[in-house]
């Protein structure tokens, strides 16, 4: 069984972030461990009770880790947090959330996340969701000028 720490450590090791934003106790521990062993890395810590107060972030971050935070925010605040991290703050995001009525699979899918793993045990199930700006929107063969109506009329007529 993979623990939350192991799953996040694998993600951070794969990403090799120079800049990291963390929110939550376990995320902070994993981020701290990474920064201690990679002195060139910088970490920003968000307050779990009011994480949205930190935005806008001073620079785009390479990776965000969020643990034990969404369960304690109302749904709207949680969506704002994930949306700001996704749209303005980071290239990759890893979120670990408890199985709770406030958050469902479709909430994360709607924000562009993928379900990566089921963690924890049957008494306290946890789910790891990830977002990667480089892979969340796959290329489609039809989405190019060759397959659109009247490409020969581009920049010739405006209506």
C-alpha positions as CSV (number, residue, x, y, z in Angstrom):
1,X,0.0,0.0,0.0
2,X,1.4,3.4,-1.0
3,X,1.2,6.1,1.6
4,X,0.4,9.8,0.9
5,X,4.0,10.7,1.6
6,X,5.3,8.1,-0.9
7,X,2.9,9.2,-3.6
8,X,3.7,12.8,-3.2
9,X,7.4,12.1,-3.0
10,X,7.2,10.2,-6.3
11,X,5.4,13.1,-7.9
12,X,7.9,15.7,-6.6
13,X,10.8,13.5,-7.7
14,X,9.4,13.1,-11.2
15,X,8.7,16.9,-11.5
16,X,12.1,18.0,-10.0
17,X,10.6,21.5,-9.1
18,X,12.7,24.6,-8.6
19,X,9.7,26.3,-7.1
20,X,7.1,24.6,-5.0
21,X,3.9,25.7,-3.2
22,X,2.5,23.6,-0.4
23,X,-0.8,23.7,1.5
24,X,-1.4,21.2,4.3
25,X,0.7,19.3,6.9
26,X,1.8,16.3,4.8
27,X,2.4,18.5,1.8
28,X,4.6,20.7,3.9
29,X,6.6,17.8,5.2
30,X,7.2,16.4,1.8
31,X,8.1,19.9,0.4
32,X,10.4,20.5,3.4
33,X,12.2,17.2,2.8
34,X,12.7,18.1,-0.9
35,X,14.0,21.6,-0.2
36,X,16.5,20.4,2.4
37,X,18.0,18.0,-0.1
38,X,17.8,20.5,-3.0
39,X,19.1,23.8,-1.8
40,X,18.3,25.5,-5.2
41,X,14.6,24.9,-4.6
42,X,12.3,27.5,-3.1
43,X,9.0,26.7,-1.2
44,X,6.0,28.8,-0.6
45,X,3.6,27.7,2.2
46,X,-0.1,28.6,2.1
47,X,-2.2,28.8,5.3
48,X,-4.7,26.0,5.3
49,X,-7.4,28.1,6.9
50,X,-7.2,30.9,4.3
51,X,-5.1,29.7,1.4
52,X,-6.7,32.1,-1.1
53,X,-5.2,35.1,0.7
54,X,-1.8,34.3,-0.8
55,X,-2.9,35.0,-4.3
56,X,-1.6,36.2,-6.7
57,X,1.6,34.3,-6.2
58,X,4.8,36.3,-6.8
59,X,5.8,33.9,-9.7
60,X,4.6,30.9,-11.5
61,X,5.4,27.8,-9.5
62,X,6.6,24.4,-10.9
63,X,4.5,22.2,-8.6
64,X,1.8,22.6,-5.9
65,X,1.0,20.0,-3.3
66,X,-2.3,20.2,-1.4
67,X,-3.3,17.9,1.5
68,X,-5.9,18.0,4.2
69,X,-7.1,21.4,3.1
70,X,-10.2,21.1,0.8
71,X,-12.0,19.1,3.5
72,X,-11.9,22.2,5.8
73,X,-12.9,24.8,3.3
74,X,-16.3,25.4,1.9
75,X,-16.7,24.1,-1.7
76,X,-16.6,27.6,-3.3
77,X,-13.3,28.5,-1.5
78,X,-11.8,25.1,-2.5
79,X,-12.7,25.6,-6.1
80,X,-11.2,29.1,-6.0
81,X,-8.0,27.7,-4.6
82,X,-7.7,24.9,-7.2
83,X,-8.7,27.3,-10.0
84,X,-6.1,29.9,-9.0
85,X,-3.4,27.3,-8.6
86,X,-4.3,25.9,-12.0
87,X,-4.8,29.1,-13.9
88,X,-2.2,31.5,-12.4
89,X,0.0,29.6,-10.1
90,X,1.5,26.3,-11.1
91,X,2.4,24.0,-14.0
92,X,1.5,20.8,-12.0
93,X,-0.7,20.2,-9.0
94,X,-1.2,17.2,-6.8
95,X,-4.2,17.1,-4.4
96,X,-5.0,14.5,-1.8
97,X,-8.5,14.6,-0.6
98,X,-10.5,12.5,1.8
99,X,-13.7,10.8,0.7
100,X,-16.2,13.5,1.8
101,X,-19.6,14.6,0.6
102,X,-18.3,18.1,-0.3
103,X,-16.0,16.9,-3.1
104,X,-16.7,14.4,-5.9
105,X,-14.8,12.9,-8.8
106,X,-16.7,15.2,-11.2
107,X,-15.6,18.3,-9.3
108,X,-12.0,17.5,-10.1
109,X,-12.6,16.3,-13.6
110,X,-14.4,19.6,-14.3
111,X,-11.3,21.5,-13.2
112,X,-9.1,19.4,-15.5
113,X,-7.7,17.0,-12.9
114,X,-7.1,13.3,-13.3
115,X,-7.6,10.7,-10.6
116,X,-4.2,9.2,-10.1
117,X,-4.5,6.8,-7.2
118,X,-6.6,5.6,-4.3
119,X,-4.6,5.9,-1.1
120,X,-5.2,5.3,2.6
121,X,-7.2,2.4,3.9
122,X,-10.9,1.4,4.0
123,X,-11.4,3.4,7.3
124,X,-10.1,6.6,5.8
125,X,-10.0,6.5,2.0
126,X,-8.0,9.1,0.2
127,X,-7.8,10.0,-3.4
128,X,-4.8,11.6,-5.3
129,X,-5.8,13.9,-8.1
130,X,-3.2,15.5,-10.4
131,X,-3.2,18.3,-13.0
132,X,-0.4,18.9,-15.5
133,X,-0.8,21.9,-17.9
134,X,1.3,20.1,-20.5
135,X,-1.0,17.0,-20.8
136,X,-4.5,18.0,-19.6
137,X,-5.7,19.0,-23.0
138,X,-4.6,16.5,-25.6
139,X,-4.1,17.5,-29.3
140,X,-7.0,16.7,-31.6
141,X,-6.5,16.0,-35.3
142,X,-9.6,18.0,-36.3
143,X,-8.6,21.1,-34.3
144,X,-6.5,22.8,-36.9
145,X,-7.2,25.3,-39.8
146,X,-7.2,22.5,-42.5
147,X,-10.3,21.0,-41.1
148,X,-12.3,24.1,-40.4
149,X,-14.9,25.6,-42.7
150,X,-13.6,27.9,-45.4
151,X,-9.9,28.2,-44.3
152,X,-9.2,30.0,-47.6
153,X,-11.4,32.9,-46.3
154,X,-9.3,33.6,-43.2
155,X,-8.4,37.2,-42.8
156,X,-10.4,38.1,-45.9
157,X,-13.9,38.8,-44.6
158,X,-15.1,39.9,-41.2
159,X,-18.8,39.8,-40.4
